[in-house]
Amino acid sequence: MTELSRLSSGDSLPDVRGRVTQETINGYADLSADFNPLHVDPEFARTTEFGGTIAHGPLGLSFIFQLVTRHVPNGWPQGAVLRATFLGPVRPGDELVARGTVKNRSETADGVRLEIEATCENHRGEKVLAATVDLPLKKSGERR
Amino acid sequence: MNAKGRLSSLRYGQLVVGQTFGPFPYELTADACRRYAELTGDAHPVYRDAAAARSAGAGDVAPPPALTTVIFLRALGAAIDGIPPGSILAKQEFEIGEMPEAGERLETEMAVVEKYWKRERPYVVLEFRVRRPNGALAMVGRKIIIWPKQLSDKPEEAAA
């Protein structure tokens, strides 16, 4: 677990890696009750512009979240703001890697604020997500 | 297709800025927290292990914040049967509030907060407010969606 409050501009967070399978997508459909056939019906999805099933857009966001949450002791970075742009679909079999870099660190009255730029890329080198995370922290490393 | 087995065919013009839906309840179970963490390969122990969660002051198990994407989709399904096929989720935003605890019954309101045309494409901004039983906001989220053109009639004034 990295102590986030000690990071400086230009520092990188440890990468987050994961694989998305059709089982992952089906499980997300179960949890979200979103059974759009584009996600869960390979036969239907083959007839669409995507040529096969794709993951629900928000599923890929979990890898961006993990860049930060894995370094927060209670797993819930209260006060953080995450803004993400979807750049491309995530397909079954994709190996994803999320990367984050501190673009700015500023002092606040009771701590520091990190501005993190993040991306999520598949194993073909295609960026599927870009995001920024605005993260307020107490100097001790505790979450606000 | 939502849990009711329907695909939305809602037209762009049927969404009105200021329109609100819900609140929709969601039972935040420890099982859902664990399942989400396992599904996404999230190894943080507080999302799975009661002892780790308790020592971090996170109740019996902490919810991964990304689990709220599931809560938004459930609210979207309940409100308008989800987004129509051909829609594109362009952006999504999150403001992380108070951590809810497993076992709580959360309530989510959805609102249409903005509509606009950009580069000949119709956009809708939907906002989700997830509240704990004490009324505190656990998460505010926004989805910026490009609505399918075949379900969108561009107003004359916007076309000019």
Interface residues (C-beta under 8 A of the other chain):
Chain A: G18 R19 T24 G27 Y28 L31 S32 A33 D34 F35 N36 P37 L38 H56 G57 P58 L59 L61 S62 F63 F65 Q66 T69 R70 P73 N74 G75 W76 P77 Q78 G79 A80 V81 L82 R83 A84 T85 F86
Chain B: M1 N2 A3 G5 L7 A32 R35 Y36 L39 T40 G41 D42 A43 H44 V46 Y47 A53 A56 G57 A58 A62 P63 P64 P65 A66 L67 T69 V70 F72 L73 R74 L76 G77 G82 P85 I88 L89 A90 K91 Q92 E93 F94 E95 I96 G97 E98 M99
